[in-house]
């Protein structure tokens, strides 16, 4: 009986990691303005895999100093290797009387189809600088 329960636990652990269990690698970096190298203060960065047999996406908040570290299921757990396209969403900017100011970055960076940013995640710690343009 003890052997059967041990086998069940191992089977559940195997299924939870997925068949072939894709290894995750650290992806961190900084989002900066191309014009002057200053960091983007807040927002989100999103990565979406563009190759392979299964879709994968990851995201991270952008810290006030422009840094980020991607997560798949939990903070800073990383992503599988592969080629990814990237988009950046700046934080909302409240204006007077509760109105929302336009984004601080060019709107093209807020869509995968128009950002023009791609990165390749390798089987190692990956550090990227993501450059965006001001509006």
C-alpha positions in Angstrom: 0.0 0.0 0.0 2.9 2.4 0.9 4.5 1.7 -2.5 1.2 2.4 -4.4 0.8 5.8 -2.6 4.5 6.6 -3.4 3.9 5.8 -7.0 0.8 8.0 -7.1 2.7 10.9 -5.5 5.5 10.6 -8.1 2.9 10.4 -11.0 1.2 13.5 -9.8 4.5 15.4 -9.5 5.5 14.3 -13.0 2.1 15.4 -14.5 2.3 18.7 -12.6 5.6 19.6 -14.3 4.3 18.5 -17.7 5.5 15.8 -20.0 9.1 16.5 -20.8 9.1 19.3 -18.1 10.3 22.4 -19.9 13.1 24.0 -18.0 12.7 27.7 -17.1 15.6 30.2 -17.3 16.0 33.6 -15.7 15.1 36.6 -17.9 15.8 40.0 -16.4 16.7 43.4 -17.7 15.9 47.1 -18.0 13.5 49.1 -20.0 15.1 52.4 -21.1 14.3 55.2 -23.4 16.3 55.1 -26.7 16.7 58.8 -26.7 18.7 59.3 -23.5 19.0 55.9 -21.7 16.9 56.9 -18.8 14.7 54.0 -17.3 11.0 53.7 -17.9 9.5 54.3 -14.4 6.9 51.5 -14.0 4.5 49.5 -16.2 4.7 46.0 -17.5 6.8 44.0 -20.0 5.3 41.0 -21.8 7.1 38.3 -23.8 5.3 35.9 -26.2 7.0 32.9 -27.8 7.0 33.0 -31.6 8.4 29.5 -32.3 8.0 26.0 -31.1 5.1 23.6 -30.8 3.4 25.3 -27.9 2.5 28.9 -27.1 4.2 30.5 -24.1 3.9 33.9 -22.6 5.5 35.6 -19.6 5.4 39.0 -17.9 6.9 41.2 -15.3 6.1 44.5 -13.6 8.7 47.2 -14.5 10.2 48.6 -11.3 10.7 52.4 -10.8 14.3 52.0 -11.8 13.3 50.3 -15.1 14.2 46.8 -14.1 12.2 43.6 -14.6 12.4 39.8 -14.1 10.0 37.6 -16.0 7.6 35.2 -14.5 5.6 32.3 -16.1 3.5 31.0 -13.1 5.0 32.8 -10.1 7.3 35.8 -9.6 10.8 35.5 -11.1 10.5 31.8 -12.1 11.7 32.4 -15.7 10.7 31.2 -19.1 11.6 28.3 -21.5 14.2 28.8 -24.3 13.0 30.2 -27.6 12.4 33.3 -29.7 10.0 35.8 -28.2 8.4 39.1 -29.3 8.0 41.8 -26.7 5.6 44.6 -25.8 5.8 47.2 -23.1 2.8 48.8 -21.3 3.7 51.9 -19.4 1.9 52.7 -16.2 -1.2 54.9 -16.5 -0.6 58.6 -16.0 -3.4 60.4 -14.1 -4.0 64.0 -15.2 -6.0 66.8 -13.9 -9.7 66.2 -13.0 -9.2 62.4 -13.2 -8.4 62.4 -16.9 -5.8 60.0 -18.2 -2.7 61.5 -19.9 -1.4 59.9 -23.1 1.2 57.1 -22.5 4.8 58.3 -22.1 6.1 55.9 -24.7 5.2 55.6 -28.4 2.0 53.5 -28.8 3.7 51.1 -31.2 5.5 49.5 -28.2 2.2 48.5 -26.6 1.4 45.8 -29.3 3.3 42.7 -30.2 2.5 43.3 -33.9 4.1 46.7 -34.0 6.8 46.9 -31.3 9.5 45.4 -33.4 11.2 44.0 -30.3 12.3 40.4 -30.3 14.6 38.5 -28.0 16.0 35.0 -27.9 16.0 33.3 -24.5 18.9 30.8 -24.1 19.6 28.0 -21.6 21.3 30.4 -19.2 20.6 33.6 -17.2 19.4 36.1 -19.8 19.8 39.9 -19.3 18.2 42.2 -21.9 18.0 45.9 -22.4 14.6 46.8 -23.9 14.7 50.2 -25.7 11.5 52.2 -26.3 11.0 55.7 -27.7 9.2 58.6 -26.1 5.8 59.6 -27.5 
